[in-house]
């Protein structure tokens, strides 16, 4: 995968960012305490009928 989803807790919520892997920005976020989210943890939500949220 070319991209990485990164997150960081901030005042009770998570901030998120989509970045290119192995880029300077990816390295900077990791140094600042951001964590990479494993692909297996990323999933879309569904509405009450079982369809995707739009």
RAVEN-V933899 format. One record per helix or strand. SS is the DSSP state (a for helix, b for strand). FROM is the first residue (numbers start at 0). TO is the last residue. Records with the same first field share a line. If there is no record, write none. Layout:
SS: FROM-TO + FROM-TO
//
This chain:
b: 2-9 + 12-19 + 34-35 + 45-45 + 51-51
a: 23-30 + 38-40
//
